[in-house]
Amino acid sequence: MSFGVGSGESNWGGGVLQETLGRVAEGLGVVLPEPDGQWSGIAVYVDAGLGRRVSVRPADEQRRAFWVYLQSNGRRLACGWTADPAEVVRATVAWTGGAGLEETKEQAPCIEFRPWALAHEREPLGVVELAWCLKLDGIHMPPMNRFPRVHALLAAAYTQPALRQLMPVTSHFNLWFSTSTTARWNTTRVGYMIWPHDEGFYGVRNRSELLARFETPEEAVAFVVAVLPEGIGPAR
């Protein structure tokens, strides 16, 4: 099945992707939810009652494949890559219709998810544990799968019980920790920040002050753990 938009179109802007998927759905005899607004080059479908969201975007410049992302209550639980627009439609209809991860995958085999996502679907994880799972899972999904140093840092930090009970906070690939699950990170930060791209090293900083650089993420994490305040409890 062809899903190009014609020689006159250079991208999926202006709702072209939504229109294309709508025609595919019509051919399959199924109904997609109403698109959630107009997004340049992206099709978004939402079921607000279930807290479900599906985002679809082209996977390459030639528009020969799609990335499909499944979210629940603002959390990305699964994604998939496929060259078959019918599979995109089946995944969207299933997920926004209330199907679980396994059932959605039966309808669209391209959909992939990690064990934590299935566990979270069955019994919701705590806020802190879920935050760690989502960040660690980034290595399996674009665009974060292009940054192995970032993932190595997160993985090293997660092995430390003292850090695993805190909220992991990231910005521009840097990592620090918070004692709160809801308050502003800059007022609840504890310990130091780790920069995974500090001139080829893992730099440890106290705000803008460089304290040390290490060759491995494990060394940087150990340095941060060693100077954590005593008696900090789980993030709340």
C-alpha positions as CSV (number, residue, x, y, z in Angstrom):
1,M,0.0,0.0,0.0
2,S,1.4,3.4,-0.9
3,F,1.1,6.2,1.5
4,G,3.1,8.9,-0.2
5,V,1.5,12.3,-0.5
6,G,2.5,13.1,-4.1
7,S,5.3,14.8,-5.8
8,G,4.1,18.2,-4.8
9,E,4.3,17.6,-1.1
10,S,7.7,17.8,0.7
11,N,6.4,16.9,4.2
12,W,3.4,15.8,6.2
13,G,2.4,19.3,7.2
14,G,-1.1,20.8,7.0
15,G,-2.9,17.7,8.2
16,V,-1.7,15.5,5.3
17,L,-0.6,12.7,7.6
18,Q,-4.0,12.7,9.4
19,E,-5.8,12.6,6.1
20,T,-3.7,9.7,4.9
21,L,-4.3,7.7,8.0
22,G,-8.0,8.5,7.8
23,R,-8.2,7.1,4.3
24,V,-6.4,3.9,5.5
25,A,-8.9,3.6,8.4
26,E,-11.8,3.9,6.1
27,G,-10.4,1.2,3.9
28,L,-10.1,-1.1,7.0
29,G,-13.6,-0.3,8.1
30,V,-12.6,1.2,11.4
31,V,-13.0,4.7,12.8
32,L,-10.1,6.8,14.2
33,P,-10.7,9.3,17.0
34,E,-10.9,12.9,15.9
35,P,-7.3,14.3,15.5
36,D,-6.2,16.4,18.4
37,G,-5.5,19.7,16.7
38,Q,-3.2,20.4,13.8
39,W,0.4,19.4,14.3
40,S,3.1,20.0,11.7
41,G,4.1,16.6,10.4
42,I,2.5,14.7,13.3
43,A,-0.9,13.0,13.9
44,V,-2.2,13.0,17.4
45,Y,-5.2,11.1,18.7
46,V,-6.6,11.3,22.2
47,D,-9.2,9.7,24.4
48,A,-9.4,12.1,27.3
49,G,-11.7,9.9,29.3
50,L,-9.1,7.1,29.4
51,G,-6.1,9.3,29.5
52,R,-4.8,7.7,26.3
53,R,-2.8,9.4,23.6
54,V,-1.3,8.2,20.4
55,S,1.3,10.2,18.4
56,V,2.4,9.3,14.9
57,R,5.2,10.8,13.0
58,P,7.2,9.8,9.9
59,A,10.3,7.8,10.6
60,D,12.4,9.1,7.7
61,E,12.5,11.8,5.1
62,Q,11.1,9.6,2.4
63,R,7.9,9.0,4.4
64,R,8.3,5.2,4.0
65,A,7.6,4.4,7.7
66,F,6.2,5.7,10.9
67,W,7.0,5.9,14.6
68,V,4.0,5.3,16.8
69,Y,4.0,6.3,20.5
70,L,1.5,5.2,23.1
71,Q,0.9,7.3,26.2
72,S,-1.2,6.8,29.3
73,N,-1.9,9.7,31.6
74,G,1.0,11.6,30.1
75,R,3.5,8.7,30.4
76,R,4.9,7.0,27.3
77,L,4.5,3.3,27.8
78,A,5.3,1.9,24.4
79,C,6.3,2.7,20.9
80,G,6.7,1.0,17.5
81,W,8.2,1.4,14.1
82,T,6.4,0.2,11.0
83,A,6.2,0.7,7.2
84,D,2.6,-0.4,7.2
85,P,0.1,2.5,7.7
86,A,-2.7,-0.1,8.4
87,E,-0.7,-1.2,11.4
88,V,-0.5,2.4,12.6
89,V,-4.3,2.6,12.4
90,R,-4.9,-0.6,14.2
91,A,-2.6,0.4,17.1
92,T,-4.3,3.8,17.4
93,V,-7.8,2.3,17.4
94,A,-6.9,-0.4,19.9
95,W,-5.0,1.9,22.3
96,T,-7.5,4.8,22.3
97,G,-10.3,2.3,22.6
98,G,-9.0,1.0,25.9
99,A,-7.0,-2.1,24.9
100,G,-4.1,-3.0,27.1
101,L,-0.5,-3.2,25.9
102,E,-0.6,-6.9,25.1
103,E,-3.9,-6.6,23.3
104,T,-2.7,-3.6,21.3
105,K,0.4,-5.5,20.3
106,E,-1.8,-8.4,19.0
107,Q,-3.5,-5.8,16.7
108,A,-0.2,-4.1,15.8
109,P,2.9,-6.4,16.2
110,C,5.2,-3.4,15.7
111,I,4.4,-2.1,19.2
112,E,7.1,-2.8,21.8
113,F,7.2,-2.2,25.5
114,R,9.5,-3.0,28.4
115,P,8.5,-5.3,31.3
116,W,8.1,-2.3,33.7
117,A,5.4,-0.9,31.4
118,L,3.3,-4.1,31.6
119,A,3.8,-4.2,35.4
120,H,2.7,-0.6,35.7
121,E,-0.4,-1.3,33.6
122,R,-1.4,-4.1,36.0
123,E,-0.5,-2.3,39.2
124,P,0.7,1.4,39.0
125,L,4.3,1.9,40.1
126,G,5.1,4.6,42.6
127,V,5.9,8.0,41.3
128,V,9.7,7.8,41.9
129,E,10.0,4.3,40.5
130,L,8.0,5.2,37.5
131,A,10.2,8.3,36.9
132,W,13.3,6.1,36.9
133,C,11.8,3.5,34.6
134,L,10.7,6.2,32.1
135,K,14.2,7.8,32.0
136,L,16.0,4.5,31.8
137,D,13.7,3.3,29.0
138,G,14.8,6.3,26.9
139,I,17.7,4.3,25.5
140,H,15.2,2.1,23.6
141,M,13.3,5.0,22.0
142,P,14.3,7.9,19.8
143,P,15.7,10.4,20.2
144,M,17.4,9.3,23.4
145,N,18.7,6.1,21.9
146,R,21.4,8.2,20.3
147,F,23.0,9.1,23.6
148,P,24.6,6.1,25.3
149,R,26.6,8.2,27.8
150,V,23.3,9.6,29.2
151,H,21.8,6.2,29.6
152,A,25.0,4.8,31.2
153,L,24.9,7.6,33.8
154,L,21.2,6.9,34.6
155,A,21.9,3.1,34.8
156,A,24.9,3.7,37.2
157,A,22.8,6.0,39.4
158,Y,19.9,3.6,39.6
159,T,22.2,0.9,41.1
160,Q,22.6,3.1,44.2
161,P,19.8,2.7,46.7
162,A,20.4,6.2,48.2
163,L,19.8,7.7,44.7
164,R,17.1,5.3,43.6
165,Q,14.8,6.7,46.4
166,L,15.1,10.2,45.0
167,M,13.5,11.8,42.0
168,P,15.8,11.7,39.0
169,V,15.8,15.1,37.2
170,T,17.4,15.7,33.8
171,S,17.9,18.8,31.8
172,H,20.2,19.1,28.7
173,F,21.3,15.5,29.5
174,N,22.6,16.5,33.0
175,L,21.4,14.6,36.0
176,W,20.6,15.6,39.5
177,F,18.2,14.5,42.3
178,S,15.2,15.9,44.2
179,T,13.5,15.1,47.5
180,S,10.1,16.0,46.1
181,T,7.9,14.5,43.5
182,T,6.0,17.7,42.9
183,A,7.8,20.8,44.0
184,R,10.2,22.8,41.9
185,W,13.4,20.9,41.3
186,N,15.7,23.9,41.9
187,T,14.3,24.3,45.5
188,T,14.4,20.6,46.4
189,R,17.6,19.5,44.8
190,V,19.9,17.4,47.0
191,G,23.6,16.7,46.3
192,Y,25.5,17.5,43.2
193,M,24.7,17.5,39.4
194,I,26.5,15.2,37.0
195,W,27.2,16.3,33.4
196,P,27.8,13.3,31.1
197,H,29.3,15.5,28.3
198,D,31.9,17.5,30.2
199,E,34.8,17.7,27.7
200,G,34.7,14.0,27.3
201,F,34.3,13.2,31.0
202,Y,31.5,12.9,33.5
203,G,31.7,16.1,35.4
204,V,30.4,16.7,38.9
205,R,29.3,20.2,39.6
206,N,27.8,22.2,42.5
207,R,25.6,24.5,40.3
208,S,28.2,26.2,38.0
209,E,31.3,25.2,40.1
210,L,33.2,22.2,38.7
211,L,34.2,19.8,41.6
212,A,35.6,16.9,39.7
213,R,35.7,15.0,36.5
214,F,35.6,11.2,36.1
215,E,36.2,8.8,33.2
216,T,33.3,6.5,34.1
217,P,29.7,7.2,35.2
218,E,30.2,4.8,38.1
219,E,33.0,7.0,39.5
220,A,30.9,10.1,39.2
221,V,27.9,8.6,40.9
222,A,30.0,7.2,43.7
223,F,31.4,10.7,44.3
224,V,27.8,12.2,44.5
225,V,26.6,9.4,46.9
226,A,29.6,9.9,49.2
227,V,28.6,13.5,50.0
228,L,24.8,13.1,50.2
229,P,23.4,14.6,53.4
230,E,22.7,12.0,56.1
231,G,19.1,10.9,56.8
232,I,17.5,11.9,53.5
233,G,14.4,9.9,53.0
234,P,12.4,8.9,50.0
235,A,11.2,11.7,47.7
236,R,7.6,12.7,48.6
